[in-house]
Amino acid sequence: DGKQSIEEAFPEGLPYHNPRPIVRSSGVQWEYQRSEELVTTMRNEIKKHYIHFCNGEKDKTHMPFYLFLSGAGTGKSRNATEFHRTAVQCLSHGINISEDQNMDDSIETGGDAGGEAMDVTDDNQALETELRTRLENAWVFHVTLENGSALRSCEANDAVGAIGTRMLLQLLPERQLDDVLKEFQAPNPMQVLRLVANNRQERLEEATVILVIDGMQRLMTTYEDGLKPNSTFYRALTAIGDYTQMDPFLLLCCTATVTRPISESLMSSQRRRVFLPVAPLQTPSINSVPIFNLQSRLMRTLMEDCSGHGRALELLWNITRDHNMDECNIGNLMNDIRKELIKLYNGALPKDHEARAIVTAVLCHQRLPQFEFVPNTTKYPDQLIEPGLIRFETDGQYGYFQVSYLWLWAMAGGSGKKPENFEKINAKIRKMKSLTIPDRQRTNIAELHYGARLNGNIGFINHPLEVLSAQSQIITKTTNSNKRSWIIDCKGGSSINLRNHGHIVLNAASAPSGDAFLSLDTRSAINEVHQYKFSTGDSRTINQNQYNTEREKAASDNDFFILFTTLTAHGVQLPDKSGIVDRQCWSEYFGPFSARAYNSFVEGAPDINNDDNTTLQLVNGIGPTRANTILTRRPFLNAADARLKTGIPINILDKFQYGLTVGGVTNQHH
């Protein structure tokens, strides 16, 4: 075919070139979050690996390969990029890599990869010192099968040659992959390593090599390939693993996107496999400084919305890093976020019917079998989560979908609306739950309020709900006078009959009753009543008397009452037809909404006298222009004073807190 072998083309070998990072997106600038579990695992396993190598014990049970296996967007590629540094750091006795100049120099230049085999009876310190020296000076190769380096059609039957070709490409940094494929016969990895050894005039058997292969799942054609010994994927994994038994001291690290448990993804083997942990992403930072302005209430909320998903955090950073978060248009910002989420990660957003199935499962906390189709789809859970931004947390043979709030918001058609207060968030969550169950299908309180502590249950016929706000304060109990018909005047001039079961109503501010309520479609008239109790003063708990008082003022004996509070219910025995969502079960109840709901609940309404431009815009009806008007004309004693000075409608100004700083003391007025 006219192609040269690499031995013919480069009889004197090729000089070693440092690898490029596997990750090329903006998140590569973030400081790597190396977990203690990963460091401990690698330290123990690499030391054992080296001892066996020095003793000549090179069978497959002693020469492992190292695997990062997890779902899409979880950080496998970043972990793989940092594999070399982590291998050295785990032997560094507490030395911080960023301050260890010798290590940085060796990584940049590539040193002598050799070293005499040690007497393994030497003490542990000597072992780690020698091993670290070898790893510092290792020849490191990064091979990726993702993005622009995906397998070409001509490589379909030679996965090992494809890996060797990409190793060769690292030694020819001025060439393009397709040029290398046209010019040279596909080499195996050992041929490429010999080129480096020849150029350096060193013996290959004295070398230390780290080979990182990212995106091994690209060799799979079906989800079962990891269980089929004759599949391209499995044969490549086996063949690459065999190189660890040859002359150089070789650390082989592979990544693959898998969504099933390891036992269901990869056939058992005598080959030693070290499964490396992929830790959840915490708040990213650069030079030890968080990339997000955590002083901004809006920024804290949006960051928590990402639920630790690297892709969502990266997108949020790309959009907000050039914004002044104290003075931005929230509506435009939210539109930009959704637009970019869909544009950049379109593959992560399933088709409409699949998205609805996931939303239903998330909001109703559906426990789904791993190996059955998700209801209303023809796909298994692991197929729906493959593109990323969605996780399936398993518990035995069953599991639950976990998604970020931003993903859920995008799927629901988020339209640039600003973050809302807790009452509206909770009412909209209840509305969304009503939409996930077919109209007129029977359901019950326990199903719709999974995660809450409940005593008793009520079955009823589901109806899709709309959220409205009462024009005036309403007594939220079921009574003889309202059990058949209950006309409620709402803001905007509309009136509804609550007994038609189509609305959840937010009560007017400071009502001496429930904060939100709806009518359940049962044989007798029954309300579902929500009450929201904020943390006050130094109190961290709510007691039995306080709970009973809240219930008695909001609901009748036949109504179902649920208290939402950031306090902890201490020794509270729930009465019949009662529930509570407190600090202990908050996350389990709200799921992807937990951080947003908690922040809105704890922080309350924005303070008109003290908050910045952007925070003021969190109130519906306040945009950049009105926010600037408030800033130039405050402070205000109360809503009436603010109305007089700004001309803003009183119903909007009523949504603020009025904190006045007088003599260093802040007084809160509503």
ABEGO torsion letter per residue (X at the ends): XGBBBAAAABAAEBBBBBBBBABABAAAABBBBBBAAAAAAAAAAAAAAAAAAAAGBABAAABBBBBBBBBBGAGAAAAAAAAAAAAAAAAAGGBBAAABAAAAAAAAAEBBABEBBBBAABBAAAAAAAAAAAAAABBBBBBBABEAABBBAAAAABAAAAAAAAAAAAABAABBAAAAAAABBBBBAAAAAAAAAAAAGBBAAABBBBBBBBGAAAABABAAAAABAABAAAAAAAAAAAAAABABBBBBBBBBBBABBAAAABBBBABBBBBBBBBBBBBBBBGGBBABBAABAAAAAAAAAAGGBAAAAAAAAAAAAABBAABBBAAAAAAAAAAAAAAAAAAABBBAAAAAAAAAAAAAGBBBBAABBBBGBABBAAAAAAAEGBBBBBBEABBBBBBBAAAAAAAAGBAGBBBBBAAAAAAAAAAAAAAABBBGBBBBAAAAABGBBBBEBBBBBBBBBBBBBBABBBBABBBAAAAABBBBBBBGGBBBBAAAGABBBBBBBGBABBABBBBBBBABBBBBBBBBBBBBEABABBBAAAAAAAAAAABBAABBBBBBBABBBBGBBBBBGBBBBBAAAAAAAAEAAAAAAAAAAAAEBBBAAABBAAAAAABBGBBAAAAAAAAAAOBBABAAAAAAAAGBBAAAAAABBBBBBBGGBBBBBX
